[in-house]
């Protein structure tokens, strides 16, 4: 039987395709995470749940997730997952803490270059700074 994964928040098409290429049956429904009742009704059909920040994985939600084996958070933290409730049910919770490291480094370098070139101009509440 093929494992079914629900992606309930926005995720890149590449990430969804990677899961499909590895033999998972993926339902990509990026708006579902914001609708707690709809998610509550659907979660029982899935072995895996891929989320970002919108979906809240609560004890109540997990009580309906009889097949769920894993929750994957595409992002740094897992503050939107009730970890103790998941762990007590044997559900693995994981995240991707280094997923945005390159983007963060690029942004930092761009800001340093802007400062070196004095691109940002100091302003006051009344307008440009004099002098």
N, C-alpha and C positions, 0 to 999 in steps of 0.2 A: 504494500500500500504506500502510495506517495504521500510524503509529509505535506501538509497544507500550512501556508504562512499567510497571515494577514498583515498588510502594510497599511496602517491606519493614519499615518501622517505623510506629508510630502517627502519624497525621497527621489533621488536622481533615477532616471531611466536606466542608467548604467548599473546602479546597485540592484535594481529590480531584475534586470537581465542576468546579472551574475547569479542571483539566486535561482532563476529559471534554468540557466545553463548547468547548474549543479543538480538538477532533477527535482527541484521543489515546485509544487503547485502554488503559485503566488497570486493572491487577490490584492490588487493595488487600489485602495479606496482612501485617498488622502484626506477626505473630509470627514471620515467616520470617527476619527479620534475626538472631534469636537462635539459629537452627539453621543453623550454617555448612555442614553437609553438604547439607541440603535446598536452601539458597540456591545452593550450588556446582552442584547438579544442574539448577537452573532458570534460572540467569542467562543462559545462551546464547540464550534465546528473546526477549530484550528489547533495545530500542534505548535505553531510558532507565531510570535507577534513582533513585528518590527515597528518601532516608534521613533519619534523625535521628542519635541517639547509639548505638543498639544495633548496627546493621549495621556491620561492619568490612570495608572495601573494600581487600582485600590484592592483592598481585601474583598470588598463586595464584588468587584469585577472578577477577581480570581476565583471566587466561590462558584462562578458559572463556567469556568474554564477547565472542565474536567480532562480535556485532552492536552492542554497546554504543557509544553516541556521546556520552552525557552522564550525569553523576552530579550530582544536586541535593541539597544538604544543607540541610534545614530547620533552620537554627540558625546560630550565630555562627562556629564554627571548622570546620576540615576535618581535624582531627587523627586522625580514624578512617578517612581515605582515604590510601592510598599515592600521593601526588600524582605523584611521578616515574614510577611505573609506569603510571599513567593517561595522563600526558602523552606518554610514549614510544609509547603505542598510539593517540594522537590523540583521546583521550577528554577532553571538556571537563568540568572540575570547577568547580561554583559553589556558593555558599552564600547565606544571607539574613542578613547581619550586622545589619540594623536591624529585624528582625522582632519583637523583644520590647522595643523602645525605649519605647513608650507604657506598657506594663505595668510596666517598671522605674521609669519616672518616677512613675506612680501609687503604686507601693509606697513609693518614697522620700518622697513627700508625706505618705502615711498614717503612716509612721514618725515624720516630723518633727512631725506633729500630735499623735501619741501622746506624744512627748517633751515638747512644749509643755504638754500637759494633765497631765503627770506621771503618765501611766497606768502605765508600768512601775515597779514598786517595787523598790528595791535589796534584795537578800537576801544572806545569808551561808550558809555550809554548814550552819549549825545552825538557820536560820530567818530570819524578817524582821529587818532591821536596826533597831536601836533609835535613837530620837532624833528 
